[in-house]
Each structure stands twice: as C-alpha cells, then as structure tokens.
Amino acid sequence: MTKEQEIAKNMKILEISREEAEELYRSDHEEIDTPEQKEYAAKAKNIKRYEKSVTPRKKSVKERKIDEEKKKLLNDYRIITEGLGAVITSIKNEAEFSFIFNENSYTVKLIKHRPVK
C-alpha cells in the first residue's frame, strides 16, 4: 500500500482531516515520537522485568552452628533429671530433650535469648 493510499484509507475509516492522516502516517512510518509516545516510553523503561532462568539455581549449603554453651547446660539438666529417676526418651540437638517421670511425659526446651540493644 502506498503512502497516498494509506492516508486516504485513514481519512475514510477514522473520519479525520488530511493533515491528521498525514501526521498519523508520519508517526507510524517515520519514527517521529509524539509527546505521548515519549511519556509512555519513559514509563516503560522504569518497569522491572522478572524472568525465570532456565538453569536451576544452586542451593547454598549452610553449616549449622552448634552452641556449646547451650549444649553444656542442656546436658547438665539432663544429668540432673536422670538423677531424679526420670527416663530420657529423646534428645533433639542442643535445644530440647524429652523424658518420662512418674509415668508422665515431659519436654524441656532451652531457649537462648538475644541480648537487648
């Protein structure tokens, strides 16, 4: 389709004047940016694009730090509990242990609080 044919078509379909049809042709084909187009282009540049990579992400391996102070305290509590006649049923890390005393089940959990700032 030639330039004149397209201008005539736009004038007929959109019911606009020849000047408006010529401006529409220039903005479509000659890369002339109108103020509205410049504004939209500026907004489009600010949009963040989030795309997922094809390659799987390598999972980081963190080594768990053992709190020696908590471990010692919990072990001392465990020894005292066994001395009272309780039966230790499970020990979970250096955080908690469960035991049975006089046919009742108990769990002791040791929590170390962070210092107040």
ZADO-1210 file (C-alpha; in nm, 4 decimals, padded with zeros to 6 digits):
<atoms>
<atom x="00.0000" y="00.0000" z="00.0000" code="MET" pos="1"/>
<atom x="00.1433" y="00.3384" z="-00.0980" code="THR" pos="2"/>
<atom x="00.1629" y="00.6453" z="00.1190" code="LYS" pos="3"/>
<atom x="-00.1314" y="00.8155" z="-00.0542" code="GLU" pos="4"/>
<atom x="-00.3476" y="00.5047" z="-00.0370" code="GLN" pos="5"/>
<atom x="-00.2872" y="00.4658" z="00.3329" code="GLU" pos="6"/>
<atom x="-00.3580" y="00.8337" z="00.4035" code="ILE" pos="7"/>
<atom x="-00.6838" y="00.8114" z="00.2056" code="ALA" pos="8"/>
<atom x="-00.7817" y="00.4941" z="00.3868" code="LYS" pos="9"/>
<atom x="-00.7156" y="00.6509" z="00.7299" code="ASN" pos="10"/>
<atom x="-00.9137" y="00.9645" z="00.6346" code="MET" pos="11"/>
<atom x="-01.2106" y="00.7491" z="00.5327" code="LYS" pos="12"/>
<atom x="-01.2058" y="00.4960" z="00.8205" code="ILE" pos="13"/>
<atom x="-01.1153" y="00.7329" z="01.1048" code="LEU" pos="14"/>
<atom x="-01.3047" y="01.0325" z="00.9604" code="GLU" pos="15"/>
<atom x="-01.0106" y="01.2692" z="01.0103" code="ILE" pos="16"/>
<atom x="-00.8680" y="01.5560" z="00.8066" code="SER" pos="17"/>
<atom x="-00.5831" y="01.5160" z="00.5583" code="ARG" pos="18"/>
<atom x="-00.3351" y="01.6877" z="00.7956" code="GLU" pos="19"/>
<atom x="-00.4236" y="01.4481" z="01.0765" code="GLU" pos="20"/>
<atom x="-00.3958" y="01.1485" z="00.8426" code="ALA" pos="21"/>
<atom x="-00.0520" y="01.2666" z="00.7217" code="GLU" pos="22"/>
<atom x="00.0652" y="01.3141" z="01.0811" code="GLU" pos="23"/>
<atom x="-00.0634" y="00.9668" z="01.1660" code="LEU" pos="24"/>
<atom x="00.1303" y="00.8239" z="00.8701" code="TYR" pos="25"/>
<atom x="00.4499" y="01.0046" z="00.9760" code="ARG" pos="26"/>
<atom x="00.4221" y="00.8833" z="01.3347" code="SER" pos="27"/>
<atom x="00.3598" y="00.5271" z="01.2131" code="ASP" pos="28"/>
<atom x="00.6319" y="00.5068" z="00.9480" code="HIS" pos="29"/>
<atom x="00.8942" y="00.7737" z="01.0040" code="GLU" pos="30"/>
<atom x="00.9711" y="00.7118" z="01.3721" code="GLU" pos="31"/>
<atom x="00.8545" y="01.0579" z="01.4822" code="ILE" pos="32"/>
<atom x="00.7740" y="01.0411" z="01.8511" code="ASP" pos="33"/>
<atom x="00.4831" y="01.2412" z="01.9846" code="THR" pos="34"/>
<atom x="00.4947" y="01.3729" z="02.3434" code="PRO" pos="35"/>
<atom x="00.2555" y="01.0951" z="02.4476" code="GLU" pos="36"/>
<atom x="00.4828" y="00.8300" z="02.2945" code="GLN" pos="37"/>
<atom x="00.7850" y="00.9779" z="02.4725" code="LYS" pos="38"/>
<atom x="00.5964" y="00.9690" z="02.8025" code="GLU" pos="39"/>
<atom x="00.4931" y="00.6053" z="02.7531" code="TYR" pos="40"/>
<atom x="00.8497" y="00.5099" z="02.6564" code="ALA" pos="41"/>
<atom x="00.9847" y="00.6727" z="02.9744" code="ALA" pos="42"/>
<atom x="00.7324" y="00.4803" z="03.1866" code="LYS" pos="43"/>
<atom x="00.8178" y="00.1546" z="03.0093" code="ALA" pos="44"/>
<atom x="01.1874" y="00.1950" z="03.0924" code="LYS" pos="45"/>
<atom x="01.1079" y="00.2094" z="03.4653" code="ASN" pos="46"/>
<atom x="00.9276" y="-00.1249" z="03.4668" code="ILE" pos="47"/>
<atom x="01.1283" y="-00.4056" z="03.6244" code="LYS" pos="48"/>
<atom x="01.1290" y="-00.7311" z="03.4349" code="ARG" pos="49"/>
<atom x="01.1368" y="-01.0541" z="03.6283" code="TYR" pos="50"/>
<atom x="01.2335" y="-01.3516" z="03.4193" code="GLU" pos="51"/>
<atom x="01.2991" y="-01.7020" z="03.5357" code="LYS" pos="52"/>
<atom x="01.6266" y="-01.8588" z="03.4366" code="SER" pos="53"/>
<atom x="01.6314" y="-02.1902" z="03.2552" code="VAL" pos="54"/>
<atom x="01.9180" y="-02.3224" z="03.4631" code="THR" pos="55"/>
<atom x="01.8271" y="-02.4292" z="03.8165" code="PRO" pos="56"/>
<atom x="01.9673" y="-02.2217" z="04.0994" code="ARG" pos="57"/>
<atom x="02.2426" y="-02.3802" z="04.3047" code="LYS" pos="58"/>
<atom x="02.1202" y="-02.4263" z="04.6602" code="LYS" pos="59"/>
<atom x="02.3516" y="-02.2937" z="04.9258" code="SER" pos="60"/>
<atom x="02.4603" y="-02.5295" z="05.1990" code="VAL" pos="61"/>
<atom x="02.4741" y="-02.3710" z="05.5426" code="LYS" pos="62"/>
<atom x="02.6558" y="-02.5488" z="05.8172" code="GLU" pos="63"/>
<atom x="02.4564" y="-02.5331" z="06.1391" code="ARG" pos="64"/>
<atom x="02.6484" y="-02.3747" z="06.4227" code="LYS" pos="65"/>
<atom x="02.6399" y="-02.5670" z="06.7478" code="ILE" pos="66"/>
<atom x="02.6073" y="-02.3523" z="07.0584" code="ASP" pos="67"/>
<atom x="02.8483" y="-02.5146" z="07.3011" code="GLU" pos="68"/>
<atom x="02.7142" y="-02.3194" z="07.5989" code="GLU" pos="69"/>
<atom x="02.3584" y="-02.4387" z="07.5379" code="LYS" pos="70"/>
<atom x="02.4814" y="-02.7911" z="07.4794" code="LYS" pos="71"/>
<atom x="02.6610" y="-02.7970" z="07.8159" code="LYS" pos="72"/>
<atom x="02.3613" y="-02.6508" z="08.0041" code="LEU" pos="73"/>
<atom x="02.1151" y="-02.8928" z="07.8465" code="LEU" pos="74"/>
<atom x="02.3447" y="-03.1867" z="07.9204" code="ASN" pos="75"/>
<atom x="02.3662" y="-03.0756" z="08.2863" code="ASP" pos="76"/>
<atom x="01.9858" y="-03.0540" z="08.3074" code="TYR" pos="77"/>
<atom x="01.9622" y="-03.3994" z="08.1508" code="ARG" pos="78"/>
<atom x="02.2005" y="-03.5477" z="08.4096" code="ILE" pos="79"/>
<atom x="02.0045" y="-03.3869" z="08.6968" code="ILE" pos="80"/>
<atom x="01.6773" y="-03.5185" z="08.5503" code="THR" pos="81"/>
<atom x="01.8180" y="-03.8718" z="08.5206" code="GLU" pos="82"/>
<atom x="01.9441" y="-03.8430" z="08.8805" code="GLY" pos="83"/>
<atom x="01.5871" y="-03.7764" z="08.9969" code="LEU" pos="84"/>
<atom x="01.4801" y="-04.1102" z="08.8426" code="GLY" pos="85"/>
<atom x="01.3439" y="-03.9949" z="08.5051" code="ALA" pos="86"/>
<atom x="01.3942" y="-04.1887" z="08.1824" code="VAL" pos="87"/>
<atom x="01.5184" y="-03.9791" z="07.8871" code="ILE" pos="88"/>
<atom x="01.3192" y="-04.0687" z="07.5741" code="THR" pos="89"/>
<atom x="01.4676" y="-03.8330" z="07.3132" code="SER" pos="90"/>
<atom x="01.7266" y="-03.5601" z="07.2731" code="ILE" pos="91"/>
<atom x="01.6908" y="-03.3016" z="06.9984" code="LYS" pos="92"/>
<atom x="02.0210" y="-03.1272" z="06.9122" code="ASN" pos="93"/>
<atom x="02.1284" y="-02.8950" z="07.1888" code="GLU" pos="94"/>
<atom x="01.7802" y="-02.7478" z="07.2140" code="ALA" pos="95"/>
<atom x="01.5488" y="-02.9881" z="07.3950" code="GLU" pos="96"/>
<atom x="01.5021" y="-03.3299" z="07.5483" code="PHE" pos="97"/>
<atom x="01.2002" y="-03.5359" z="07.6461" code="SER" pos="98"/>
<atom x="01.1670" y="-03.7677" z="07.9440" code="PHE" pos="99"/>
<atom x="00.9217" y="-03.9755" z="08.1448" code="ILE" pos="100"/>
<atom x="00.8904" y="-03.9127" z="08.5189" code="PHE" pos="101"/>
<atom x="00.6340" y="-04.0930" z="08.7388" code="ASN" pos="102"/>
<atom x="00.4512" y="-04.2233" z="08.4288" code="GLU" pos="103"/>
<atom x="00.4099" y="-03.8668" z="08.2905" code="ASN" pos="104"/>
<atom x="00.5803" y="-03.7372" z="07.9784" code="SER" pos="105"/>
<atom x="00.7713" y="-03.4062" z="07.9843" code="TYR" pos="106"/>
<atom x="00.9783" y="-03.1977" z="07.7436" code="THR" pos="107"/>
<atom x="01.2433" y="-02.9423" z="07.8406" code="VAL" pos="108"/>
<atom x="01.3306" y="-02.6833" z="07.5790" code="LYS" pos="109"/>
<atom x="01.6228" y="-02.4478" z="07.6303" code="LEU" pos="110"/>
<atom x="01.5954" y="-02.1090" z="07.4563" code="ILE" pos="111"/>
<atom x="01.8841" y="-01.8644" z="07.4414" code="LYS" pos="112"/>
<atom x="01.7570" y="-01.5080" z="07.4092" code="HIS" pos="113"/>
<atom x="01.9446" y="-01.2395" z="07.2201" code="ARG" pos="114"/>
<atom x="02.0888" y="-00.9528" z="07.4222" code="PRO" pos="115"/>
<atom x="01.8773" y="-00.6372" z="07.4462" code="VAL" pos="116"/>
<atom x="02.0053" y="-00.3499" z="07.2333" code="LYS" pos="117"/>
</atoms>
